Amino acid sequence: MPSYLKATYHVKSAKIKEAADALVIGQSIGNPYLRSKYETPEMLERYSARVTNISDLANGLFAVETIFPLDIFTPGSFTHLLTVVMGGQMDIDLLKGCRLVDLDIPEKLIKSFQGPKLGIQGIRDKISVYNRPLIGGIVKPKTGLSLDMLCRMVEAMVEGGIDFIKEDEILGEVEGAHLLDRIEAVNKVLDGAKVIYAPAVNLPITQYGEVAAALNESKNIFGYHLNVWAGLDAFAYLSSLANKVSFYQKSGDGVITKETNNYSIAFNVWCLLARLAGADMIHIGMMGGYLDESKEVLQKRLDALQNPCYGHKGTIPSFSCGATPAHVPMLQAAFGNDIMISAGGSIHSHKDGTIAGVKEFRRMADHCASSELSVEI
């Protein structure tokens, strides 16, 4: 019995039957309109994707449910997975819009991806925090920092009681504060602190081996992060090399995931892929703040990150983009304890300074403390 990957799309087309057929044939066996002498009946049966259902969503939008034979896919390759489900047929005239809204990946293919190394429990064990949401701090300003300024900021956040510190994804190879120098300097500052520090990795993938070696040799640097533009396979590669907490930053993902785009991938699908790539933590979006998304939309992302997934560990979602201390109990009530609320501006702009800013967030998180974890993964 063959296994199939199930992909559901929202498709805009005036000729939906033809468009759906063109989508599945063009994304699997060959030309949607022409057959060749090289295509045997056995090949067509084994490798052709199929449409299983089309439903009218109104206003020219249709839900198209499809299945792709598992034999098409290269195990462990996000590049190939995305090439198959969102490839060249996105360019044809029959499709005026196409959004991938759901992926149901079979066990065999799921298990070819590494998934998170630490997961929710491993992260909590790393910093000995078990009964409340985590609080994250973001390094600001985004770039231009000296090593001295960075270290003083880290010291202040640690003194305030932060659980996680992330450099901003904009921070690259600034003069006097290169990545490897930042790792060395902050490693000395932390000196046994129960805090996950995640430097921004913006070096070329050809230098990931050097980055991983520096991270693995730093006993006080517990993490690192890559932005969405690094690519899922690059994220998975660094995750395979570095024995640290991996954070997946979504900044700029709207170019790929916004529903208003004619062609897009729903971020709940992307969350599943990031989890499979090894993300222990991920920037998930925000409810409130200057990025205000609905509970329903965010819950779909949490489900992709924390529902059972053939043995893969769960991922902690980070809520940020205008987070304030007041958001902590609201987000905990909506989504439970196994989340993180992260802030930069609200922490560092506190009238009494960074230490006081962190303490305000911690006060709210401690108030949320309960005796049970909300998700046991």
Secondary structure, DSSP 8 states (H G I E B T S, - for coil): ---EEEEEEEEE-SSHHHHHHHHHHHTTTS-SS---TT--HHHHHHH--EEEEEEEEETTEEEEEEEEEGGGS-TT-HHHHHHHHTSGGGGSTT-SEEEEEEEE--HHHHTTS---SSHHHHHHHHHT--SS-EEEEE-SSSS---HHHHHHHHHHHHHHT-SEEE--TT--SBTTB-HHHHHHHHHHHHTT-S-EEE-B--S-GGGHHHHHHHHHH-TT--EEEEEGGG-HHHHHHHHHH--SEEEEE-TTTHHHH-TTSSEEE-HHHHHHHHHHHT-SEEEEE-SSTTS---HHHHHHHHHHHHS--TT----EEEE-SS--TTHHHHHHHHH-SS-EEEESHHHHT-TT-HHHHHHHHHHHHHHT--SS-S---
